[in-house]
């Protein structure tokens, strides 16, 4: 997998907005209540990922796991001798439209092997993303799905849970991140009254404020995993009024502080 890792390092050095993320750590990470808002492919290149309440789902080096949407998921990222390294690709629901109709039995995840064909496809995806416009990203994501489908993962659609109102609210707030939420505009976009919106969100076990907090904390988690920006800068960027408030919210959600997570990404030379 050396050529793939080299492509990853080259892509990271460009500082471009990329259609994938790279998560690394030098020490084990235990992160709780991670929101998965769209179907997400995680390919482990070094180390091992364990998922589930009791860490009973294993995705070792050289394998992948395709996760369905979930409001809260527990994960352990376990380095090998040198590091934990994984590629993360988030898909949109419309990327799956070319597949068969939804199956009666849905699945929370799909496990598979990173063979040479998939590895080469990911390599090309990473290299291509360094110069291709964002408008073409869906085509390459669909190419990955098509490959998996024709490799025998014909139950791929089983992980697609059709988005509810909460997802649509999530998309609206994400698209207007940093701005004040205009409830009237949101209701107009969803073609429903405010009371109906709040009732439907309550039925899905959430609220506008909870979705807003989830977006802020998920972004903070992503930035802590993919950058070395100061924690105070990340807190401010994600809309928290103080670093202490951010730390408290982050630990309450994920089970560790931002500083604890940052330490896992740095090898202790002492």
RAURQUI-V958254 format. One record per backbone hydrogen bond with DSSP energy under -1.0 kcal/mol. CO is the residue of the C=O (numbers start at 1). NH is the residue of the N-H. Records with the same first field share a line. If there is no record, write none. Layout:
BEGIN
CO=NH + NH
END
This chain:
BEGIN
1=5
2=6
3=7
4=8
5=9
6=10
7=11
8=12
9=13
11=14
21=88
23=86
25=84
29=77
31=75
36=70
39=91
40=67
41=89
42=65
43=87
44=62
46=85
48=78
49=59
50=76
51=57
52=55
57=51
59=49
60=63
62=114
63=44
64=112
65=42
66=110
67=40
70=36
73=34
74=52
75=31
76=50
77=29
78=48
83=80
84=25
85=45 + 46
86=23
87=43
88=21
89=41
92=95
93=96
94=97
96=99
108=68
110=66
112=64
113=115
115=119
116=120
117=121
118=122
119=123
120=124
121=125
122=126
123=127
124=128
125=129
127=130
128=131 + 132
133=136
134=137
136=140
137=141
138=142
139=143
140=144
141=145
142=146
143=147
144=148
145=149
146=150
147=151
148=153
149=152
152=154
153=156
155=158
156=159
157=160
158=107
164=168
165=169
166=170
167=171
168=172
169=173
170=174
171=175
174=177
176=179
182=186
183=187
184=188
185=189
186=190
187=192
193=197
194=198
195=199
196=200
197=201
198=202
199=203
200=204
201=206
202=205
207=211
208=212
209=213
210=214
211=215
212=216
213=217
214=218
215=219
216=220
217=221
218=222
219=223
220=224
221=225
222=226
223=227
230=234
231=235
232=236
233=237
234=238
235=240
236=239
242=246
243=247
244=248
245=249
246=250
247=251
248=252
249=253
250=254
251=255
254=32
257=261
258=262
259=263
262=265
263=266
264=26 + 27
END
